[in-house]
């Protein structure tokens, strides 16, 4: 479904050029004001709502590179880069959203919901589902493509997520969740707005432990030029084709056999097909090796004026000794024994600008493996979080 959003940028008074604000009015397609539109910096605690006449004012922290999101259930969301709309008077037109169609090749069904809800929660929320809950979970819709082994999850309504451990309620607009079981890849993305609910010493401790050693922590360290100071070791990784992984011809044989198997319900699997299946399931497509250990930041980043660009080939491996924060005589100290962490970051031959808050120019295309992937919603912190908050 193609989204049609109209945005009019009007000239603003000279005095507004020296302030960090975004202001304007939100209307529908017949120019009627829309009240209670959530307007926020994606992934932060900075937000507001439109008034009864559709007007709004959003104060923006300096040097902000986040997207500004205009969101209201039953309307198409609109997103703009904050630098493009800063200190401008906007007229934002939101259109009514079409409901998710229930029968579109692969239908969204109650059966799919029941079969895959636990998989979704494990990969989206994380392990601690007792303290991190989606309060409107039943609004989710699930579909499963048996032929291609692909699970899709849609959220017609903004998800309201309560995280008791970190003291936040998160309004999460899930744009897409796709699990490709054939290739063992799960991806999701959306926009989020945080509201702090509690700020006890225990919650501060939990937030510090969620931050330390995370991808969020690493990217901020990268921007500040303090990767080694913050305890990260970066290695250059090169990937090589795995000779044991099935060839394209063998994969085609397996695909043809699978179609025949489903049609005839054959029970006997030939030895050569069984061998291909075993190698496909148990062997990685590529093998990796450290080709240059403990590289400097200049090996995988470059600076253009005051911008920091992440730029490398293949993969970088990031190691970190995580010392958990804990209480000792009412003081927060680091534990003496570390947990060793290791993550792989894949650029897919793209470059990414890193921002001061730890965000980057294209988060959905920067792929993680290892410990960085454990930072699901249960450990998600707002981009304006500062250590000790």
C-alpha positions, 0 to 999 in steps of 0.5 A: 500500500503506497503511503501518500503524505503531504508536508508543507514547509512555511517560512518562519520568523527570523527569531525562530532560527535561533531556537531548537523547535519544531512547530506547526499543525496536523490536519487530515486530507480535508484540512480538518485538525487532528488532535492527540497525534503523537509527535516524537523523536524516534527512540527517545523520551522527547515528544508531545501531542497535537492540541484540539486545533492540531497545533504542536510545538516540539522542543528539540535538543541541540545536535539531534539527528533523529527522525521526527515521527507523527503517529496516530492509530488509524492514520498513516504515520509520517517521518521526517529527519529532524535536521530537515524540519528544524525551526520550521513551521509545518503543515502535516497532512495525515491520511486515514490508514487502510486496515490490514487485509485478512486475505492476501495470498497468505492470510493473517490467522488466529492459528498462526498467532497461537503457533508463533506468538512465543517465537515472536516474543522471544525474538522481539521482547527477549527472555524476561516476559514476566517484567516486560510485557506488551499490554495490547498483545492481542492486537498483533496479527500473524501469517505464516507462508509454509512454502517459503517458511516465512513468518510475518507479524503486523501491528495495526495498533501502536504497541504499548510495552511496559518494562518494569526492569528499566522503568519505561513504558514504550509506545512502539510502532512496529512497521515490520517483523519477518522471520525467514526460517529457511535462511535463519534470519529474523528482522524487525523495525519500527519507531519508539517513544519512551516514557519514564515510569520509575527511577529508583536506584535499582532501575538506575542499576538495571539501565547501566547494565543494559547500556554497558557492552551494548551496540548502543554503547559501542556506537557512542564510543565510536563517535567519541573516538573512545572505543579502546578506552571503553573496553572494546577490542575490534578485529577485522574478519574476512569470510570465505565460502564453506566448501561443505555447504551445498552448491547451488545445484545441490540446493536446486535438487533439494528444492525439487525433491521437497516439491515431489515429497509434498505432492506424493508424501514419499517417506523414503529420502534418498541418501544424497538428498539426506546428505544435502539436507544435513549439510544445509542445516548444519554447515554455515554458508561462509566460514570466517577468520580473524585476518587482522587483530586489534585494529585501530578506529581508522581501519573501519571509520573515516571522518569527514569534517565533523562527521563519523562514517563507519566504513569497512569490508566484510565483517568486524568482530567486537570483543568486550569484557562486561563488568556488571554494575552492582550495589556495595554498601549502598554504592554502585560499583563494578563487579570483579569478574567480567563476562566475555562478550563477542559480536560480529557487525556486517556492513553489507558493503554500505557506509553508515554515518554514526551520530553522537547519540549512538544512532546511525543513518540506516539502522535496519541495514547494519546487521549484528550477530552474537551478543549485540543481538541479545539487546532486544526490547527488554534491554532497549534504552532511549537514545537520549539516555545518559549513563547514570540516569 
